[in-house]
Amino acid sequence: QVQLMESGGGLVQAGGSLRLSCAASRSIFSINPMRWYRHAPGKQHELVAHITSAGSTNYADSAKGRFTVSRDNAKNTVYLQMNSLKPEDTAVYYCNADCTYWGRGTQVTVSS
């Protein structure tokens, strides 16, 4: 079992950047994959980014070229660097481990 805690959300103007962090309660070295999802009001849960234990990444079309997912196994932490943010990126962002464990989410609000 693993507990996850997201942080780094907040209010930012369009075009700005945020870096989200997902801290795990134990080693993530073997956890495969680690994922970031988001949920906006009135919309479906969306898989934003995915990183495997080998470091392979994949992104939703809406995130490609703007978001970067990374992991620091030594710190048991996964990151989501978000640049060129748009109002449509406004959502609660969740970290997911091993397709099983979820954090409580962190709110990202992008103003126009």
C-alpha positions in Angstrom: 0.0 0.0 0.0 1.1 3.6 -0.6 -0.3 7.0 0.4 0.0 9.8 -2.0 -0.1 13.6 -1.3 -0.3 16.2 -4.1 0.9 19.7 -3.7 1.8 22.7 -5.8 -1.6 23.7 -7.1 -2.9 27.3 -7.0 -4.2 30.2 -9.0 -2.2 31.3 -12.0 -2.9 33.6 -15.0 -3.1 32.1 -18.4 0.3 31.6 -19.9 1.8 30.9 -16.5 3.4 27.8 -15.0 3.0 25.5 -12.0 4.8 22.5 -10.8 2.8 19.8 -9.1 4.4 17.3 -6.8 3.1 13.9 -5.7 4.9 12.6 -2.6 4.6 8.9 -1.8 4.7 7.3 1.6 7.2 4.6 0.5 9.6 3.9 -2.3 8.2 4.4 -5.8 11.1 2.7 -7.5 9.0 -0.3 -8.4 5.7 1.4 -8.9 4.7 1.2 -12.5 3.2 3.4 -13.7 2.7 6.7 -12.0 0.0 8.9 -13.5 -1.5 12.3 -13.3 -5.2 12.7 -13.8 -7.4 15.7 -13.7 -11.1 16.3 -13.1 -12.9 19.5 -14.1 -16.5 20.3 -13.2 -18.9 18.9 -15.7 -16.1 16.9 -17.5 -14.9 13.4 -17.4 -11.8 12.3 -15.4 -8.9 12.7 -17.8 -5.5 11.0 -17.9 -3.0 13.8 -18.3 0.4 12.1 -18.1 2.0 8.8 -17.4 5.5 7.7 -16.5 6.8 4.2 -16.2 9.4 2.9 -13.8 11.8 3.0 -16.7 11.1 6.6 -17.3 9.0 6.3 -20.4 6.3 9.0 -20.7 3.1 9.6 -22.4 0.7 12.5 -22.5 -2.8 13.5 -23.4 -3.0 15.5 -26.6 -4.1 18.4 -24.5 -0.9 18.3 -22.5 1.7 17.5 -25.2 4.3 20.2 -25.6 3.2 22.0 -22.5 3.4 19.5 -19.6 6.3 17.4 -18.5 6.0 14.4 -16.1 9.1 13.3 -14.2 9.9 11.1 -11.2 12.6 11.3 -8.5 12.8 7.8 -7.0 15.3 8.9 -4.4 12.7 11.4 -3.1 9.7 9.1 -3.7 8.1 12.0 -5.7 6.6 12.4 -9.1 6.3 15.9 -10.6 4.1 17.5 -13.3 5.6 20.6 -14.7 2.9 22.6 -16.4 3.7 25.5 -18.7 1.7 27.8 -21.0 -1.3 27.1 -18.8 -4.8 27.8 -20.3 -8.1 28.4 -18.5 -9.2 24.9 -19.8 -6.5 23.4 -17.6 -8.5 24.4 -14.6 -9.2 21.2 -12.6 -8.4 19.2 -9.6 -5.2 17.2 -10.4 -4.7 13.8 -8.9 -1.8 11.5 -8.6 -2.3 7.8 -9.2 0.1 4.9 -8.4 0.0 1.5 -9.9 -3.5 2.1 -11.3 -4.7 1.5 -7.7 -3.8 4.3 -5.2 -5.0 7.9 -5.3 -4.1 11.1 -3.7 -6.6 13.6 -2.6 -5.8 16.0 -5.3 -4.7 19.6 -5.7 -6.7 22.4 -7.3 -5.3 24.2 -10.3 -7.1 27.4 -11.4 -6.0 29.3 -14.5 -7.5 32.7 -15.0 -8.0 34.3 -18.4 
